[in-house]
Amino acid sequence: MPMRCEVTGISEITAKFEALRQVVREGGVSNAVRKASKVMAREMNERANVLVVHRKSSTALDPGALKGSIRVSVRKYKNGIVIALIGPKGYPSRVAHLVEYGHRLVKGGKSRVGPKGAVGEGKEIGDVPEHPFLRPAYEATAQRVLEAFNDEIKLLVGEVLK
């Protein structure tokens, strides 16, 4: 639905544009990005795997640590570009890829798989299956995030053009 804004002269148009510019400078776009990003963060949180059993000798995250670490961080650069970082923060961010893609369990040192097989002194004792939550959350919410952003911008512009 198009917005209607009645303007009577050039000075009024200039004033409306200046008001829009001021709202953008004061963080209007940053707020719209933040609100839209929370849609994806909620989906990531819902899809994040929660460890059920935590053994004393385990180096796994505590139950709920991954789910509880999902945050939205918005940055505005001097050139006006606004970005949102959505996902786990802190230590869980260092191991989120292991949950997302799965990994091998190795005991007794390091081991990596190369073109000639496993290399290193560590011995593979198991395999942890993947539990994707970041990629599916992105795919499920990309359109909703854009719609939420557009709704916030329309609201912002509508307030200024009243």
N, CA, C and O of each residue as an XYZ file, in Angstrom:
648
protein
N       0.841     -1.169      0.000
C       0.000      0.000      0.000
C       0.894      1.243      0.000
O       1.693      1.423      0.919
N       0.772      2.107     -1.022
C       1.625      3.304     -1.083
C       1.264      4.293      0.024
O       0.109      4.407      0.433
N       2.292      5.004      0.496
C       2.079      6.019      1.525
C       1.744      7.338      0.846
O       2.256      7.651     -0.229
N       0.887      8.091      1.486
C       0.543      9.399      0.954
C       1.154     10.455      1.846
O       1.073     10.392      3.073
N       1.759     11.414      1.205
C       2.354     12.521      1.935
C       2.069     13.783      1.137
O       2.574     13.945      0.026
N       1.274     14.663      1.688
C       0.937     15.872      0.971
C       1.941     16.962      1.313
O       2.197     17.261      2.479
N       2.501     17.545      0.257
C       3.523     18.565      0.421
C       3.102     19.775     -0.395
O       2.629     19.637     -1.523
N       3.272     20.952      0.170
C       2.818     22.158     -0.522
C       3.941     22.935     -1.192
O       3.673     23.706     -2.114
N       5.177     22.765     -0.770
C       6.250     23.539     -1.393
C       7.605     22.875     -1.238
O       7.759     21.889     -0.518
N       8.590     23.445     -1.936
C       9.959     22.914     -1.909
C      10.536     22.932     -0.503
O      11.226     21.990     -0.111
N      10.271     23.974      0.258
C      10.826     24.052      1.612
C      10.259     22.933      2.492
O      10.956     22.420      3.368
N       9.014     22.558      2.264
C       8.414     21.468      3.031
C       9.036     20.128      2.622
O       9.273     19.270      3.472
N       9.297     19.950      1.344
C       9.961     18.729      0.864
C      11.353     18.630      1.480
O      11.753     17.571      1.961
N      12.081     19.737      1.462
C      13.429     19.766      2.033
C      13.375     19.422      3.524
O      14.223     18.679      4.017
N      12.401     19.946      4.229
C      12.264     19.673      5.662
C      11.972     18.188      5.914
O      12.505     17.599      6.854
N      11.122     17.587      5.068
C      10.796     16.163      5.224
C      12.039     15.305      4.987
O      12.299     14.364      5.737
N      12.806     15.630      3.942
C      14.037     14.877      3.667
C      15.049     15.042      4.794
O      15.731     14.087      5.166
N      15.145     16.236      5.328
C      16.069     16.473      6.438
C      15.629     15.683      7.671
O      16.466     15.142      8.394
N      14.337     15.617      7.909
C      13.816     14.833      9.034
C      14.129     13.349      8.845
O      14.502     12.671      9.803
N      13.980     12.832      7.608
C      14.321     11.432      7.324
C      15.805     11.181      7.548
O      16.190     10.177      8.147
N      16.637     12.104      7.060
C      18.081     11.967      7.222
C      18.450     11.919      8.705
O      19.299     11.124      9.107
N      17.824     12.755      9.509
C      18.100     12.805     10.945
C      17.698     11.492     11.626
O      18.428     10.987     12.479
N      16.553     10.947     11.256
C      16.090      9.690     11.849
C      17.060      8.563     11.514
O      17.364      7.727     12.364
N      17.545      8.544     10.277
C      18.509      7.516      9.872
C      19.805      7.687     10.658
O      20.366      6.701     11.136
N      20.289      8.915     10.798
C      21.517      9.182     11.555
C      21.387      8.762     13.012
O      22.343      8.263     13.607
N      20.216      8.961     13.579
C      20.001      8.660     15.001
C      19.771      7.182     15.278
O      19.522      6.801     16.422
N      19.848      6.365     14.274
C      19.756      4.929     14.512
C      18.467      4.269     14.098
O      18.207      3.137     14.505
N      17.660      4.921     13.317
C      16.403      4.327     12.876
C      16.611      3.049     12.083
O      15.907      2.062     12.293
N      17.574      3.064     11.175
C      17.865      1.880     10.369
C      18.480      0.792     11.247
O      18.165     -0.388     11.090
N      19.354      1.185     12.166
C      19.954      0.209     13.082
C      18.885     -0.502     13.900
O      18.964     -1.712     14.110
N      17.895      0.239     14.360
C      16.805     -0.367     15.128
C      15.988     -1.320     14.265
O      15.571     -2.381     14.730
N      15.757     -0.944     13.009
C      15.011     -1.814     12.091
C      15.792     -3.102     11.833
O      15.211     -4.186     11.799
N      17.105     -2.983     11.653
C      17.950     -4.169     11.445
C      17.917     -5.054     12.688
O      17.812     -6.275     12.572
N      18.006     -4.459     13.862
C      17.988     -5.219     15.119
C      16.668     -5.983     15.281
O      16.670     -7.177     15.580
N      15.552     -5.292     15.082
C      14.246     -5.942     15.243
C      14.059     -7.074     14.240
O      13.548     -8.137     14.592
N      14.467     -6.852     13.002
C      14.342     -7.893     11.976
C      15.255     -9.077     12.285
O      14.868    -10.227     12.077
N      16.452     -8.809     12.776
C      17.419     -9.870     13.082
C      16.949    -10.768     14.210
O      17.306    -11.945     14.257
N      16.159    -10.230     15.111
C      15.652    -11.027     16.228
C      14.737    -12.156     15.753
O      14.586    -13.164     16.443
N      14.132    -11.992     14.585
C      13.307    -13.057     14.011
C      14.180    -14.292     13.768
O      13.795    -15.409     14.114
N      15.353    -14.082     13.173
C      16.263    -15.194     12.891
C      16.876    -15.737     14.182
O      17.038    -16.949     14.326
N      17.211    -14.872     15.101
C      17.813    -15.319     16.365
C      16.855    -16.229     17.130
O      17.273    -17.238     17.698
N      15.570    -15.871     17.144
C      14.583    -16.724     17.821
C      14.519    -18.104     17.172
O      14.417    -19.117     17.864
N      14.578    -18.140     15.851
C      14.534    -19.425     15.135
C      15.782    -20.251     15.434
O      15.689    -21.462     15.632
N      16.947    -19.608     15.468
C      18.182    -20.319     15.815
C      18.083    -20.899     17.213
O      18.487    -22.035     17.460
N      17.541    -20.104     18.124
C      17.399    -20.540     19.502
C      16.480    -21.752     19.600
O      16.768    -22.693     20.339
N      15.385    -21.733     18.864
C      14.450    -22.857     18.888
C      15.071    -24.129     18.318
O      14.756    -25.229     18.771
N      15.951    -23.984     17.327
C      16.539    -25.143     16.649
C      17.833    -25.644     17.305
O      18.285    -26.750     17.009
N      18.423    -24.849     18.181
C      19.703    -25.237     18.794
C      19.554    -26.513     19.608
O      18.585    -26.683     20.347
N      20.509    -27.394     19.465
C      20.527    -28.665     20.169
C      20.894    -28.433     21.637
O      21.753    -27.607     21.946
N      20.247    -29.157     22.523
C      20.559    -29.064     23.951
C      21.100    -30.413     24.398
O      20.451    -31.445     24.228
N      22.286    -30.391     24.966
C      22.914    -31.601     25.488
C      22.090    -32.123     26.658
O      21.750    -31.375     27.575
N      21.774    -33.418     26.617
C      20.940    -34.001     27.665
C      21.802    -34.556     28.798
O      21.514    -34.324     29.972
N      22.861    -35.291     28.443
C      23.715    -35.931     29.438
C      25.104    -35.304     29.359
O      25.693    -35.233     28.280
N      25.625    -34.855     30.487
C      26.958    -34.258     30.531
C      27.789    -35.045     31.537
O      27.598    -34.926     32.747
N      28.709    -35.846     31.020
C      29.562    -36.650     31.898
C      30.661    -35.778     32.491
O      31.029    -34.754     31.915
N      31.184    -36.186     33.643
C      32.221    -35.403     34.325
C      33.459    -35.232     33.462
O      34.071    -34.164     33.461
N      33.835    -36.274     32.726
C      35.052    -36.220     31.913
C      34.822    -35.542     30.562
O      35.771    -35.359     29.800
N      33.601    -35.173     30.259
C      33.270    -34.593     28.958
C      33.764    -33.154     28.846
O      33.754    -32.403     29.822
N      34.191    -32.785     27.656
C      34.584    -31.403     27.384
C      33.483    -30.673     26.618
O      33.696    -29.573     26.107
N      32.309    -31.290     26.541
C      31.183    -30.688     25.829
C      30.678    -29.459     26.588
O      30.953    -29.284     27.775
N      29.942    -28.626     25.883
C      29.302    -27.470     26.511
C      28.298    -27.945     27.562
O      27.765    -29.051     27.466
N      28.050    -27.120     28.541
C      27.022    -27.432     29.530
C      25.657    -27.441     28.847
O      25.467    -26.752     27.844
N      24.712    -28.207     29.371
C      23.369    -28.234     28.776
C      22.767    -26.832     28.695
O      22.738    -26.099     29.683
N      22.295    -26.475     27.521
C      21.673    -25.171     27.297
C      22.631    -24.034     27.010
O      22.183    -22.921     26.734
N      23.941    -24.270     27.065
C      24.914    -23.189     26.849
C      24.844    -22.639     25.429
O      24.905    -21.425     25.230
N      24.719    -23.510     24.454
C      24.646    -23.068     23.057
C      23.373    -22.267     22.826
O      23.412    -21.172     22.265
N      22.266    -22.809     23.255
C      20.961    -22.155     23.088
C      20.949    -20.787     23.791
O      20.425    -19.813     23.250
N      21.519    -20.725     24.976
C      21.520    -19.494     25.756
C      22.493    -18.434     25.263
O      22.447    -17.291     25.718
N      23.366    -18.800     24.345
C      24.379    -17.846     23.883
C      23.997    -17.120     22.597
O      24.748    -16.260     22.137
N      22.861    -17.444     22.013
C      22.486    -16.843     20.726
C      22.051    -15.396     20.941
O      21.136    -15.116     21.715
N      22.717    -14.496     20.250
C      22.501    -13.053     20.406
C      22.449    -12.358     19.045
O      22.825    -12.921     18.017
N      21.973    -11.120     19.078
C      21.998    -10.238     17.911
C      22.883     -9.060     18.276
O      22.692     -8.428     19.314
N      23.849     -8.769     17.421
C      24.730     -7.627     17.607
C      24.687     -6.792     16.329
O      24.983     -7.295     15.245
N      24.322     -5.529     16.456
C      24.201     -4.646     15.288
C      25.343     -3.643     15.315
O      25.635     -3.037     16.346
N      25.979     -3.482     14.174
C      27.085     -2.526     14.046
C      26.776     -1.535     12.927
O      26.305     -1.908     11.852
N      27.050     -0.281     13.207
C      26.882      0.763     12.197
C      28.247      1.366     11.927
O      28.918      1.842     12.844
N      28.651      1.346     10.683
C      29.956      1.878     10.299
C      29.852      3.350      9.911
O      28.763      3.859      9.645
N      30.995      4.021      9.882
C      31.025      5.454      9.576
C      30.432      5.777      8.209
O      29.880      6.858      8.003
N      30.550      4.828      7.270
C      30.020      5.069      5.922
C      28.507      4.831      5.851
O      27.915      4.934      4.776
N      27.876      4.512      6.996
C      26.430      4.357      7.046
C      25.942      2.923      6.899
O      24.751      2.660      7.068
N      26.827      2.001      6.589
C      26.426      0.609      6.432
C      26.105      0.021      7.804
O      26.855      0.204      8.762
N      24.990     -0.680      7.880
C      24.552     -1.318      9.117
C      24.536     -2.822      8.875
O      23.960     -3.291      7.893
N      25.174     -3.585      9.778
C      25.164     -5.047      9.670
C      24.708     -5.652     10.989
O      24.829     -5.040     12.050
N      24.183     -6.864     10.898
C      23.788     -7.604     12.098
C      24.565     -8.901     12.136
O      24.666     -9.604     11.131
N      25.113     -9.216     13.293
C      25.765    -10.501     13.533
C      24.802    -11.296     14.403
O      24.467    -10.884     15.514
N      24.362    -12.436     13.889
C      23.346    -13.230     14.566
C      23.915    -14.617     14.826
O      24.370    -15.282     13.895
N      23.895    -15.057     16.063
C      24.366    -16.404     16.362
C      24.959    -16.493     17.748
O      24.837    -15.568     18.551
N      25.611    -17.626     18.029
C      26.203    -17.826     19.353
C      27.320    -16.821     19.631
O      28.082    -16.458     18.735
N      27.401    -16.385     20.865
C      28.463    -15.473     21.300
C      29.264    -16.147     22.405
O      28.798    -17.102     23.026
N      30.467    -15.647     22.645
C      31.313    -16.193     23.693
C      31.889    -17.541     23.283
O      32.022    -17.845     22.097
N      32.227    -18.340     24.285
C      32.844    -19.643     24.002
C      31.986    -20.542     23.118
O      32.541    -21.205     22.241
N      30.658    -20.606     23.296
C      29.868    -21.474     22.415
C      30.036    -21.161     20.917
O      29.843    -22.039     20.076
N      30.392    -19.922     20.591
C      30.594    -19.599     19.181
C      31.803    -20.331     18.603
O      31.872    -20.553     17.394
N      32.757    -20.708     19.459
C      33.952    -21.420     19.002
C      33.662    -22.876     18.657
O      34.415    -23.498     17.907
N      32.581    -23.421     19.196
C      32.277    -24.833     18.960
C      30.958    -25.043     18.217
O      30.574    -26.184     17.961
N      30.262    -23.964     17.867
C      28.973    -24.091     17.178
C      29.113    -24.862     15.866
O      28.219    -25.620     15.493
N      30.233    -24.669     15.167
C      30.420    -25.382     13.899
C      30.535    -26.892     14.119
O      30.179    -27.674     13.238
N      31.030    -27.305     15.288
C      31.132    -28.738     15.591
C      29.743    -29.343     15.770
O      29.511    -30.496     15.407
N      28.831    -28.569     16.326
C      27.447    -29.020     16.471
C      26.774    -29.004     15.102
O      26.087    -29.954     14.724
N      26.976    -27.935     14.379
C      26.324    -27.747     13.064
C      26.723    -28.839     12.064
O      25.866    -29.377     11.363
N      28.000    -29.162     11.996
C      28.504    -30.086     10.978
C      28.906    -31.461     11.523
O      29.235    -32.352     10.740
N      28.887    -31.651     12.838
C      29.339    -32.909     13.428
C      30.865    -32.943     13.502
O      31.535    -32.081     12.933
N      31.418    -33.943     14.205
C      32.868    -34.037     14.339
C      33.272    -35.415     14.866
O      32.440    -36.194     15.329
N      34.557    -35.684     14.783
C      35.103    -36.936     15.322
C      35.497    -36.715     16.779
O      35.890    -35.614     17.163
N      35.388    -37.771     17.589
C      35.883    -37.723     18.966
C      37.261    -38.361     18.971
O      37.432    -39.491     18.513
N      38.246    -37.632     19.491
C      39.629    -38.113     19.492
C      40.151    -38.079     20.923
O      39.914    -37.121     21.658
N      40.864    -39.136     21.311
C      41.430    -39.231     22.658
C      42.932    -39.471     22.537
O      43.383    -40.178     21.636
N      43.702    -38.878     23.448
C      45.139    -39.131     23.487
C      45.960    -38.249     22.571
O      47.029    -38.665     22.126
N      45.507    -37.073     22.279
C      46.271    -36.156     21.438
C      45.441    -35.648     20.279
O      44.225    -35.833     20.233
N      46.121    -35.006     19.344
C      45.437    -34.427     18.184
C      45.446    -35.410     17.027
O      46.318    -36.273     16.919
N      44.461    -35.256     16.179
C      44.366    -36.074     14.988
C      43.569    -35.301     13.954
O      42.558    -34.677     14.275
N      44.022    -35.345     12.731
C      43.261    -34.712     11.657
C      43.215    -35.670     10.484
O      44.079    -36.532     10.328
N      42.208    -35.507      9.678
C      42.060    -36.371      8.516
C      42.593    -35.627      7.306
O      42.133    -34.535      6.971
N      43.572    -36.242      6.661
C      44.154    -35.669      5.453
C      43.884    -36.572      4.262
O      43.093    -37.510      4.361
N      44.534    -36.298      3.136
C      44.326    -37.103      1.935
C      44.733    -38.570      2.108
O      44.229    -39.448      1.408
N      45.648    -38.823      3.047
C      46.136    -40.194      3.265
C      45.483    -40.842      4.491
O      45.946    -41.882      4.961
N      44.414    -40.234      5.006
C      43.744    -40.776      6.190
C      44.073    -39.961      7.425
O      44.557    -38.834      7.327
N      43.803    -40.546      8.608
C      44.029    -39.861      9.874
C      45.517    -39.719     10.153
O      46.282    -40.668      9.976
N      45.926    -38.534     10.589
C      47.326    -38.241     10.899
C      47.382    -37.669     12.309
O      46.588    -36.790     12.645
N      48.292    -38.142     13.132
C      48.464    -37.633     14.486
C      48.437    -38.752     15.495
O      48.091    -39.892     15.184
N      48.816    -38.398     16.735
C      48.917    -39.418     17.780
C      47.570    -39.756     18.412
O      47.451    -40.780     19.085
N      46.568    -38.931     18.214
C      45.255    -39.187     18.806
C      44.539    -40.350     18.140
O      44.752    -40.649     16.965
N      43.693    -40.990     18.916
C      42.944    -42.135     18.413
C      41.466    -41.766     18.354
O      40.912    -41.240     19.319
N      40.842    -42.039     17.234
C      39.420    -41.763     17.087
C      38.622    -42.774     17.904
O      38.767    -43.984     17.730
N      37.781    -42.260     18.796
C      36.991    -43.148     19.655
C      35.499    -43.045     19.375
O      34.701    -43.756     19.985
N      35.131    -42.188     18.483
C      33.709    -42.050     18.171
C      33.451    -40.953     17.175
O      34.368    -40.301     16.676
N      32.185    -40.767     16.900
C      31.769    -39.781     15.922
C      30.512    -39.093     16.453
O      29.581    -39.763     16.898
N      30.480    -37.771     16.410
C      29.314    -37.024     16.854
C      28.569    -36.561     15.604
O      29.140    -35.847     14.780
N      27.319    -36.950     15.451
C      26.576    -36.570     14.246
C      26.277    -35.074     14.220
O      26.301    -34.399     15.249
N      26.002    -34.585     13.043
C      25.672    -33.163     12.899
C      24.271    -32.888     13.440
O      23.377    -33.732     13.384
N      24.119    -31.668     13.967
C      22.821    -31.182     14.425
C      22.655    -29.765     13.874
O      22.794    -28.791     14.614
N      22.356    -29.649     12.571
C      22.252    -28.319     11.969
C      21.171    -27.469     12.628
O      20.053    -27.932     12.855
N      21.517    -26.231     12.929
C      20.540    -25.296     13.476
C      20.718    -23.898     12.896
O      19.748    -23.146     12.812
N      21.928    -23.535     12.497
C      22.170    -22.204     11.937
C      21.663    -22.103     10.498
O      20.901    -21.196     10.163
N      22.085    -23.027      9.666
C      21.670    -22.992      8.252
C      20.162    -23.156      8.093
O      19.548    -22.390      7.350
N      19.539    -24.135      8.771
C      18.084    -24.254      8.633
C      17.327    -23.027      9.152
O      16.292    -22.655      8.599
N      17.840    -22.406     10.203
C      17.187    -21.202     10.734
C      17.261    -20.072      9.713
O      16.293    -19.335      9.522
N      18.408    -19.940      9.060
C      18.554    -18.913      8.024
C      17.565    -19.172      6.885
O      16.849    -18.270      6.451
N      17.540    -20.413      6.414
C      16.667    -20.751      5.290
C      15.197    -20.560      5.636
O      14.409    -20.136      4.790
N      14.824    -20.868      6.866
C      13.424    -20.765      7.279
C      12.964    -19.324      7.492
O      11.773    -19.033      7.381
N      13.894    -18.424      7.794
C      13.478    -17.071      8.186
C      13.929    -15.952      7.252
O      13.555    -14.799      7.471
N      14.705    -16.243      6.236
C      15.255    -15.170      5.388
C      14.154    -14.230      4.876
O      14.307    -13.011      4.941
N      13.069    -14.778      4.378
C      11.987    -13.945      3.848
C      11.284    -13.170      4.965
O      10.944    -12.000      4.789
N      11.067    -13.814      6.103
C      10.411    -13.134      7.234
C      11.265    -11.996      7.775
O      10.736    -10.974      8.211
N      12.588    -12.168      7.749
C      13.490    -11.111      8.211
C      13.372     -9.891      7.302
O      13.290     -8.759      7.781
N      13.364    -10.123      5.996
C      13.211     -9.010      5.044
C      11.868     -8.308      5.237
O      11.795     -7.080      5.195
N      10.819     -9.080      5.445
C       9.502     -8.483      5.662
C       9.476     -7.671      6.954
O       8.903     -6.582      6.984
N      10.080     -8.179      8.009
C      10.126     -7.449      9.281
C      10.905     -6.150      9.126
O      10.507     -5.114      9.659
N      12.026     -6.205      8.390
C      12.818     -4.996      8.150
C      11.993     -3.977      7.358
O      11.943     -2.801      7.719
N      11.353     -4.427      6.288
C      10.529     -3.519      5.472
C       9.405     -2.901      6.293
O       9.119     -1.712      6.149
N       8.766     -3.684      7.147
C       7.692     -3.161      7.999
C       8.211     -2.077      8.934
O       7.556     -1.053      9.127
N       9.395     -2.303      9.518
C       9.978     -1.312     10.435
C      10.338     -0.019      9.694
O      10.114      1.078     10.205
N      10.890     -0.157      8.500
C      11.254      1.034      7.714
C       9.997      1.806      7.309
O       9.985      3.036      7.362
N       8.945      1.099      6.908
C       7.687      1.764      6.548
C       7.128      2.526      7.745
O       6.639      3.647      7.608
N       7.207      1.904      8.914
C       6.735      2.548     10.136
C       7.544      3.810     10.422
O       6.991      4.857     10.755
N       8.855      3.691     10.285
C       9.772      4.809     10.520
C       9.483      5.962      9.561
O       9.364      7.113      9.980
N       9.373      5.644      8.282
C       9.115      6.672      7.272
C       7.721      7.271      7.480
O       7.536      8.480      7.343
N       6.760      6.436      7.804
C       5.398      6.928      8.045
C       5.352      7.920      9.192
O       4.634      8.917      9.121
N       6.116      7.656     10.255
C       6.146      8.573     11.402
C       6.731      9.924     11.010
O       6.241     10.967     11.442
N       7.785      9.904     10.187
C       8.447     11.150      9.792
C       7.574     11.950      8.827
O       7.543     13.178      8.894
N       6.866     11.262      7.933
C       6.100     11.965      6.902
C       4.707     12.402      7.346
O       3.955     12.952      6.541
N       4.348     12.172      8.607
C       3.025     12.607      9.093
C       2.874     14.088      8.985
O       1.829     14.630      9.346
